[in-house]
Amino acid sequence: MVVGDFAIDLDTIVVGAGPGGYVAAVHAAEMGQKVAVVESTYLGGVCLNVGCIPSKALIQVGHNYQTAKNSADQGVEVSDAKLDFEKVQAFKNSVVKRMTNGVGFLFKEHKIELIKGTAYLKNDHSLRVINDQHGQTYTFKHLILAMGSHPIEIPGFKFEGRVLDSTGALALKEVPKELVIIGGGYIGSELANAYANFGAHVTILEGTKSILGNYEPDLVKVALKDFKAKGIDVITSAMAKQAEQTEDGVKVTYAVGDQEHTVAADYVVVSVGRRPNTKDMGLEQAGIKLDKRGLIEVDAQGRTSVKNIFAIGDIVAGAALAHKASYEGKVAAEAISGKPTTVDYHAMPAVCYLDNEIATTGLTESEAKEKGLDVKTAKFPFMANGRAVSMKATEGFVRLVFMKDTHVMVGAQIVGPDASDLISELTLAIESGNEIDDIALTIHPHPTLSETLMDAADVGLGMPTNI
């Protein structure tokens, strides 16, 4: 401790104000804890500022633009639909500002102190926060670490100029004529879909045999069909080698097998994954253990190897999803408050926001069988749903995975319109231990997309009504 640096005592400190950290802080405050949050960059973290929220704003505008251009067969002719990308970015930024201001409001409402700066652990009960002006030491009874993650940079593609990470891709001031995206995961595919809707020609270079490798092939097949219609080139088994920046563009070299190729673009976006922010904050000073991937080891309540320190979100094992981080934040806050709580991931939804959205929850059929479960599946296509037909959104299907003998739901997959919202009903069904009979007997409003869930359940019971 330096001279004059008198430690300030706090009850619970949360490091990071992203969807894990701010939710943990609010939940802890709601249960009577005195909470402070340390944040070095911005309220809302990556998700609200340079991830989930701004990307969805761009995706929605791109979708709207294409709808305006392609609704003549529905009697809506927009002959001069134009895109003002400067206004698009202004809209995106307004959405971000509104959401991050909301986090600030929540902090004030729950009397959560915001400490701006970078946290460095001194030991298992104190940390020091450094900002531009000074440093201050704080002691704590409990600590929740929620530092998030950052994009991975690969050799030959240093993030600068026209070589962008996902953050840079969301802040472009112009729609590129040619855009190369390295990595066909959900972030790369969402960016490809959005910029193709804005009019860019997009090339995806994916190192494995398929894009969206975390999803089942028949779900991805629907996405690939739409990508082909949009003119997106998907090159798989492609290893990115180098980016050479020119005066007005970038030349990307990649290899497929023994053959090297080059593709010219205005920008190249590298989206090959993210790394946890677990370096350089002194975790070792507190005795916090990491695994081989640099993730913090935690128990079922999010507690680290140090009993009064918890970790949540991208810095612990599991999918890097904002809602997973928020869920873990609530569990950690409750554990600190002495409640008998524990994480349960068996119905964790995941979504890829394409024009035909992909959403999953629970187990796939193959995952269920690997666990020794005797399951069946039932599938219903959107093309047989009246609401989908009226929306001109008939690609895709709903699939339920359920126990053969008891009909209890264990998983579901959807590809098609509004899958991101529809998946919640099926997640609740799994969480509640419902049978497909419950879904079939639940009255769904007509005409809606949600009827596809009921219809899929009818298929599972062997009594389909609408196909």
C-alpha positions in Angstrom: 0.0 0.0 0.0 1.4 3.4 -0.9 1.4 6.3 1.5 -2.1 7.8 1.7 -3.8 4.8 0.1 -6.2 3.9 2.8 -8.2 0.8 1.9 -12.0 1.2 1.5 -14.0 -1.7 2.9 -16.8 -3.1 0.8 -19.1 -6.1 1.1 -19.3 -7.5 -2.4 -17.2 -6.4 -5.4 -18.0 -7.4 -9.0 -15.2 -7.0 -11.6 -16.8 -6.4 -15.0 -20.1 -4.7 -15.9 -21.1 -7.0 -18.8 -24.3 -9.1 -18.8 -22.8 -11.4 -16.2 -21.3 -8.7 -13.9 -24.1 -6.2 -13.9 -26.8 -8.8 -13.4 -24.8 -10.4 -10.6 -24.5 -6.9 -9.0 -28.2 -6.1 -9.3 -29.2 -9.5 -7.9 -26.8 -9.2 -5.0 -28.1 -5.8 -4.2 -31.7 -7.0 -4.3 -30.8 -9.5 -1.6 -29.4 -6.9 0.7 -25.7 -6.8 -0.2 -23.7 -3.6 -0.4 -22.2 -3.9 -3.9 -19.6 -2.1 -6.0 -18.7 -2.8 -9.6 -15.3 -2.2 -11.1 -15.3 -1.6 -14.8 -12.4 -0.5 -17.0 -14.2 0.3 -20.3 -18.0 0.5 -20.6 -21.2 -0.4 -18.8 -22.8 -3.4 -20.4 -19.6 -5.0 -21.5 -19.0 -6.5 -24.9 -22.6 -7.6 -25.3 -24.3 -4.3 -25.0 -21.5 -2.2 -26.6 -19.7 -4.2 -29.4 -21.4 -7.5 -29.5 -25.0 -8.9 -29.1 -26.9 -5.6 -29.1 -25.2 -3.6 -31.9 -25.0 -6.7 -34.1 -28.7 -7.4 -33.8 -29.4 -3.7 -34.6 -27.5 -4.1 -37.9 -29.0 -7.5 -38.6 -32.5 -6.1 -38.2 -31.9 -3.2 -40.5 -30.3 -5.4 -43.1 -33.4 -7.7 -42.9 -35.7 -4.7 -43.2 -33.8 -3.4 -46.2 -34.1 -6.7 -48.0 -37.8 -7.0 -47.1 -38.4 -3.5 -48.6 -36.6 -4.5 -51.8 -38.2 -7.9 -52.2 -41.9 -7.5 -51.4 -43.3 -6.8 -54.8 -44.9 -10.2 -55.0 -46.8 -9.3 -51.9 -48.1 -6.1 -53.4 -45.5 -3.8 -51.8 -43.4 -2.1 -54.5 -40.5 0.0 -53.2 -38.8 1.0 -56.4 -36.2 3.3 -54.9 -35.3 1.6 -51.6 -32.0 3.2 -50.6 -29.5 2.5 -47.8 -28.0 5.3 -45.8 -25.3 3.5 -43.9 -24.4 6.5 -41.8 -27.9 6.6 -40.5 -27.8 2.8 -40.0 -24.8 3.2 -37.8 -26.4 6.1 -35.9 -29.4 3.9 -35.2 -27.2 1.1 -34.0 -25.3 3.6 -31.7 -28.6 4.9 -30.3 -29.7 1.4 -29.4 -26.4 0.8 -27.6 -26.6 4.1 -25.8 -30.2 3.4 -24.6 -29.2 -0.1 -23.3 -26.0 1.0 -21.6 -27.8 4.0 -20.0 -30.3 1.4 -18.7 -27.5 -0.3 -16.8 -26.4 3.0 -15.3 -30.0 3.5 -14.2 -30.1 0.1 -12.6 -26.9 0.8 -10.7 -28.4 4.0 -9.3 -31.7 2.4 -8.4 -30.0 -0.4 -6.5 -27.3 2.0 -4.9 -24.5 0.1 -6.6 -21.2 2.0 -6.6 -19.5 2.1 -10.0 -15.7 2.2 -9.7 -14.0 3.1 -13.0 -10.6 1.5 -13.6 -8.7 -1.7 -13.9 -8.7 -4.2 -11.1 -5.6 -6.0 -9.9 -5.9 -8.6 -7.1 -3.5 -8.1 -4.1 -4.7 -11.2 -2.2 -7.9 -13.1 -1.5 -9.6 -10.1 0.3 -8.3 -7.0 -1.4 -7.7 -5.5 -4.8 -6.4 -2.3 -6.2 -8.1 -0.3 -8.9 -6.0 1.8 -11.2 -7.4 4.6 -13.5 -5.9 7.6 -15.2 -5.9 9.7 -12.1 -4.8 7.4 -9.3 -5.0 4.0 -7.6 -7.2 2.9 -4.7 -7.2 -0.3 -2.6 -10.5 -1.9 -1.7 -11.1 -4.8 0.7 -14.0 -7.2 0.2 -15.8 -10.0 1.8 -16.9 -11.5 -1.5 -15.7 -11.0 -5.1 -17.4 -12.0 -8.3 -15.1 -12.0 -11.4 -16.8 -11.3 -14.7 -14.1 -10.0 -16.9 -15.4 -11.5 -20.2 -13.3 -12.3 -23.2 -11.6 -10.8 -26.3 -11.3 -11.8 -29.9 -8.4 -14.1 -30.9 -5.8 -12.7 -33.2 -4.2 -15.2 -35.6 -0.7 -15.1 -37.2 -0.6 -13.0 -40.4 -3.8 -11.1 -39.4 -2.8 -8.4 -36.9 -5.8 -6.3 -36.0 -5.1 -2.9 -37.7 -6.2 -1.0 -40.7 -8.4 -3.1 -42.9 -7.9 -6.3 -40.8 -10.7 -6.1 -38.3 -12.1 -8.1 -35.3 -15.8 -8.3 -34.7 -15.8 -4.9 -32.9 -14.3 -3.2 -36.0 -16.7 -5.0 -38.3 -19.7 -3.5 -36.4 -18.3 0.0 -36.7 -17.6 0.2 -40.4 -18.5 3.6 -41.9 -19.3 2.1 -45.3 -20.7 -1.0 -46.8 -17.8 -2.8 -48.3 -18.1 -4.1 -51.9 -16.0 -7.1 -51.0 -15.8 -8.5 -47.5 -13.8 -11.6 -46.4 -14.7 -13.2 -43.1 -12.4 -15.7 -41.6 -14.3 -18.1 -39.4 -17.8 -19.4 -40.0 -19.0 -19.7 -36.5 -22.1 -17.9 -35.3 -20.4 -14.4 -35.1 -18.8 -14.7 -38.5 -22.0 -16.1 -40.1 -24.2 -13.4 -38.5 -21.8 -10.7 -39.9 -21.8 -12.3 -43.3 -25.6 -12.4 -43.4 -25.9 -8.8 -42.2 -23.4 -7.3 -44.7 -24.8 -9.4 -47.6 -28.2 -7.9 -46.9 -26.6 -4.5 -47.1 -25.3 -5.3 -50.5 -21.7 -6.5 -49.9 -20.3 -9.6 -51.6 -19.1 -11.8 -48.8 -16.6 -14.6 -48.7 -16.4 -16.9 -45.7 -13.2 -18.8 -45.1 -13.8 -21.6 -42.7 -11.1 -24.0 -41.5 -13.3 -27.0 -40.8 -15.6 -28.9 -43.2 -18.7 -26.8 -42.4 -19.7 -23.4 -41.0 -21.7 -23.3 -37.8 -20.1 -26.5 -36.6 -21.9 -26.3 -33.2 -25.2 -26.9 -34.9 -26.6 -30.1 -36.6 -26.1 -30.4 -40.4 -29.8 -30.2 -41.3 -30.1 -26.9 -39.5 -27.0 -25.5 -41.2 -28.3 -26.7 -44.6 -31.1 -24.2 -44.4 -28.6 -21.4 -43.6 -26.4 -22.5 -46.5 -29.3 -22.4 -48.9 -30.1 -18.8 -47.9 -26.4 -17.8 -48.1 -26.2 -19.2 -51.6 -29.3 -17.2 -52.6 -27.6 -14.1 -51.2 -24.4 -14.7 -53.1 -22.3 -15.5 -50.1 -19.3 -17.7 -51.0 -18.6 -20.3 -48.3 -15.1 -21.9 -48.7 -14.6 -24.7 -46.2 -11.4 -26.5 -45.1 -9.7 -23.2 -45.9 -6.7 -22.2 -43.8 -6.1 -18.4 -43.7 -2.4 -17.7 -44.3 -1.8 -13.9 -44.6 -3.4 -10.5 -45.1 -1.5 -8.0 -47.2 -2.9 -4.5 -46.9 -2.8 -2.3 -50.0 -3.7 1.4 -50.5 -7.4 0.7 -50.9 -8.0 -2.8 -49.8 -6.5 -6.1 -48.5 -5.4 -9.2 -50.2 -6.1 -12.4 -48.3 -4.1 -15.6 -48.9 -5.5 -18.9 -47.9 -4.9 -22.6 -48.6 -7.3 -25.4 -49.4 -5.3 -28.6 -49.2 -2.0 -28.0 -51.1 -3.4 -25.2 -53.2 -3.0 -21.5 -52.3 -5.5 -18.9 -53.3 -5.9 -15.2 -52.9 -9.0 -13.1 -52.6 -9.1 -9.3 -52.7 -11.5 -7.4 -50.4 -12.1 -4.0 -48.9 -11.9 -5.4 -45.4 -11.2 -8.8 -43.8 -12.8 -9.7 -40.5 -11.2 -12.3 -38.3 -13.8 -14.2 -36.2 -12.2 -17.4 -35.0 -13.2 -17.4 -31.4 -12.5 -15.5 -28.1 -10.0 -15.8 -25.2 -10.9 -15.3 -21.5 -9.6 -12.1 -19.9 -7.8 -13.9 -17.1 -4.3 -12.6 -17.6 -2.6 -9.6 -16.0 -5.0 -9.0 -13.1 -3.1 -11.0 -10.4 -5.4 -14.0 -10.1 -2.3 -15.9 -8.8 -2.0 -13.4 -5.9 -5.3 -14.7 -4.5 -4.5 -18.4 -5.3 -7.2 -18.7 -8.0 -6.7 -21.8 -10.1 -6.9 -21.9 -13.9 -7.3 -24.8 -16.2 -5.1 -25.5 -19.3 -7.2 -23.2 -21.5 -6.8 -20.3 -19.1 -10.3 -20.6 -17.8 -11.0 -20.2 -14.0 -12.0 -23.4 -12.3 -15.3 -23.1 -10.4 -17.7 -25.4 -8.6 -21.5 -25.7 -9.2 -22.1 -22.3 -7.5 -19.4 -20.5 -9.5 -17.0 -20.6 -6.5 -13.3 -20.6 -7.4 -10.5 -22.4 -5.6 -10.8 -19.5 -3.1 -14.0 -19.8 -1.2 -15.0 -16.1 -1.1 -14.2 -15.5 -4.8 -16.6 -16.4 -7.6 -16.2 -16.4 -11.4 -18.9 -16.3 -14.1 -19.3 -16.0 -17.9 -16.7 -16.2 -20.6 -13.9 -16.7 -18.0 -15.3 -20.1 -16.9 -16.0 -23.3 -18.9 -19.0 -23.5 -21.2 -20.4 -21.6 -24.1 -19.6 -17.9 -24.3 -23.2 -16.7 -24.2 -24.5 -13.6 -22.5 -27.5 -15.3 -21.0 -25.3 -18.0 -19.6 -23.2 -15.3 -17.9 -26.3 -13.6 -16.5 -27.6 -16.9 -15.2 -24.3 -17.7 -13.5 -24.2 -14.2 -12.1 -27.6 -14.8 -10.4 -26.4 -18.1 -9.0 -23.2 -16.6 -7.6 -25.0 -13.7 -6.0 -27.5 -16.1 -4.3 -24.6 -18.4 -3.1 -22.9 -15.4 -1.5 -26.3 -14.6 0.2 -26.3 -18.1 1.6 -29.1 -19.5 -0.6 -29.0 -23.2 -1.5 -28.4 -22.6 -5.2 -26.5 -24.4 -8.0 -26.2 -24.1 -11.8 -28.1 -26.4 -14.1 -27.2 -26.2 -17.8 -29.4 -29.0 -19.2 -31.7 -26.6 -21.0 -29.3 -23.9 -22.1 -30.6 -22.2 -25.3 -28.3 -21.0 -28.1 -29.2 -18.8 -31.1 -27.6 -17.8 -34.3 -29.4 -14.7 -35.7 -29.6 -15.3 -39.5 -32.6 -14.5 -41.6 -33.6 -18.0 -40.9 -32.7 -18.1 -37.3 -31.2 -21.2 -35.7 -32.0 -22.0 -32.1 -31.3 -25.0 -29.9 -32.0 -26.0 -26.3 -31.3 -29.1 -24.3 -30.0 -32.2 -26.1 -29.9 -33.1 -29.7 -30.9 -36.6 -30.7 -27.3 -37.8 -31.0 -26.3 -36.2 -27.7 -29.2 -37.9 -26.0 -28.3 -41.3 -27.4 -24.7 -40.8 -26.3 -26.0 -40.4 -22.8 -27.9 -43.7 -23.2 -31.3 -42.1 -23.4 -33.9 -43.9 -25.5 -35.4 -40.9 -27.4 -37.5 -40.1 -30.4 -37.8 -37.0 -32.5 -40.7 -35.2 -34.1 -40.4 -32.6 -36.9 -42.8 -30.0 -38.3 -42.0 -27.7 -41.2 -42.8 -24.0 -41.3 -44.1 -24.4 -44.8 -47.2 -26.0 -43.3 -47.9 -23.1 -40.9 -50.3 -20.4 -42.0 -48.5 -17.6 -40.2 -45.2 -18.5 -41.8 -46.8 -18.6 -45.2 -48.3 -15.1 -44.7 -44.9 -13.9 -43.7 -43.3 -15.5 -46.8 -40.9 -17.2 -44.3 -41.5 -20.9 -44.9 -38.0 -22.3 -44.8 -37.0 -24.5 -41.9 -38.6 -26.6 -39.2 -39.2 -27.4 -35.5 -37.8 -30.6 -34.1 -38.6 -32.0 -30.6 -36.4 -34.6 -28.9 -38.3 -36.6 -26.2 -38.1 -39.8 -24.3 -39.7 -42.7 -26.2 -41.5 -44.2 -23.2 -42.5 -41.2 -21.1 -42.6 -38.5 -23.8 -40.7 -36.2 -21.5 -38.9 -33.4 -23.4 -35.1 -33.4 -23.4 -34.2 -31.2 -26.3 -35.3 -29.1 -29.3 -33.9 -27.5 -32.4 -35.5 -24.8 -34.6 -34.4 -23.2 -37.8 -36.7 -20.6 -39.4 -38.5 -17.4 -38.6 -38.4 -16.1 -35.0 -36.6 -19.3 -33.7 -34.9 -17.1 -31.1 -38.2 -16.4 -29.4 -39.9 -19.8 -30.1 -37.1 -21.7 -28.4 -38.1 -20.2 -25.0 -41.3 -22.2 -24.7 -39.4 -25.4 -25.4 -36.7 -24.5 -22.9 -39.4 -24.0 -20.3 -40.9 -27.3 -21.2 -37.6 -29.1 -20.6 -37.0 -27.2 -17.4 -40.4 -28.1 -16.2 -40.1 -31.8 -17.1 -43.1 -31.5 -19.5 -44.1 -34.2 -21.9 -44.8 -33.5 -25.6 -48.5 -34.3 -24.6 -48.4 -31.1 -22.5 -47.3 -29.0 -25.5 -49.9 -30.7 -27.8 -52.7 -30.0 -25.3 -51.7 -26.4 -24.7 -53.9 -24.0 -26.6 -51.7 -22.0 -28.9 -53.2 -18.8 -30.6 -54.0 -19.0 -34.3 -52.5 -18.0 -36.6 -49.0 -17.9 -35.0 -45.6 -19.4 -35.5 -45.9 -20.9 -32.1 -48.4 -23.4 -33.4 -45.5 -25.2 -35.1 -44.4 -26.3 -31.6 -47.9 -27.8 -30.9 -48.0 -29.3 -34.4 -44.5 -30.9 -33.9 -45.8 -32.4 -30.6 -48.8 -33.8 -32.5 -46.4 -35.4 -34.9 -44.6 -36.9 -32.0 -47.8 -38.4 -30.7 -48.5 -39.9 -34.1 -51.6 -37.7 -34.7 -50.5 -34.8 -36.9 -53.3 -32.4 -37.7 -51.7 -30.0 -40.2 -49.5 -32.3 -42.3 
